[in-house]
Amino acid sequence: MEAFAESVESIVSAGSVIDSDTSSTLTVIAPLTICGAFSHAMIEAALVDRGLTYNRRFHPYDSEIDGISIIIEDQNEGPTLWDSNSLVLTIRPSIVLALEGHRGDGRHGRLSPVAIAASFAERLAPSGKRTSRLRPFALAGNWLHDALDQAYDPVYTSLRDYLKEIGSIDVKPLPEIPDPDVSMLPGVDKFALESLHLAWSSMGREDKARALSNLLLPLIPLDLPSTPRVEELGWHRVIAPSWSRDLASQIHDIVQAFNSAENERLFLSRLIDSLVRDGMHI
């Protein structure tokens, strides 16, 4: 994809070194954040698929790291770089060209470290079982970022459309989603949504559009959620074939639990374990 053009050389170089030295233990280091946990999970899933040993660390870390290291950052934007001397791959969020406009103008946006970690996982284990199951969460970093609360996010959209094209996800309107979390849509009538869900399959396209627009109408005067996020939550809910809940609902549950967790490190470690093991948040 165009969005990964600037990071692909470093990803390929780091992957080639790992391919040639499968006996070394790798160290994956990420921030103590949900974004860091998703990035961890992406790479760890690929390492498990490959049968490679690794250490999990969170920032800040004190001890010296020997061997190949993957350092993930989620604040400071910059290029993703492979240092062949220190054997360190540093993954950073970056502003990239995501889409070409109809008039040839470029649409730029923020490529999250989760998405870059997912692309690195694809390099390590493109057909791995765990890697494939986690592929839909490549969207998680952009979903967690506030870009969608400000304007249209072309990176999120291009990733979503690509994942749908290759069959990793389905994109469905809210009434077609099982057990959706609607607390992200304040003012939406849960009983009206349930009625719409029951009637949805018997409705025509225009009736569906009108009914869903009326359901979401109370959100329009609000500052948050933003119009782009309302559009995603109402019309473009992301769900994988094997999931029981959609992406937005799973991430909302994770954020709520993380914010009330007494031990953030333990919570994120368990989250990573469950993502690698199950391919979803249960």
Phi, psi and omega in degrees: 000149182304323184298336184261007185301323184283339184257348189296323182297315180293320180296315180295318181296314179296319179297324180294321178294318178296320178300323185272351182222070184280357181272343182281151175271128179269155175238128178249125185235128181218162178294158179277063182223167177295321176300318177297322180294317177296321178296315175307308186300319179304310184287319181297323178301317179292321179294321176295317177302325180275350183074028181262144179274150182204163174246143177255127177227156173240150171292147348279149179241144187260318188283158176290145181255125176259148177082199184282134182231143172243115181252125183250131175240146180233010180246299185282118180285146180172179181286151170278122190233143172251122177260107184288341179280312181269355181058048180237126171258119179253118182257124181230153171293149181211156176271123188227164172280121184256317185219153171263128178289169181298333181262013180087001179278139182279141175254112183258154178197181183269122174268119187282157175296335177296316180294321179291320175299323177295321179292326176293320176299321177297324178293322183282318187214070187298333180246014181294143183298310182290321178300316181295319181294327182273350185308320180301333180284003170302338178281345191299319183297316179290327177294321181289334183284156184277006179301323179289346178270357183243319184197177175301134181252101184292333179290313178302314182297316181292322176295315180300313182294323179293315180297326176292318182300322182270001174087011179284332182222163165248151176239117188227155174289158185310315183294346179266001184265129177285134174051053180284146173275117182256007179293342175282353181240073184299133180100347178283129182282115182297323181289323177293323177295318179297319178296319179295321178300318182290326184269349192304314186294339182263001184265151174278170184301313182293321178295321177298313181299317181292317183293318181290322177298318178294324179296322184269356184305321180298344182277341188300318181287348186280149175288320178228139000290153181291163178301316178299322180287324175299320179299318179291319182287333182266317188251336189231051177292134183263128177216139178270155182305328184266358184275147172267343179224155184282167183302310184298320180293318179298314182293322178300316178298318180297314181298316180298316180291321180295319182295336180254004182288137177282328180236099185295320181296316179294318179300312183292324177297317178292325177297314179299316179302316183290324178294316179293320183285315190253343182076012178197169174267120182256000000 
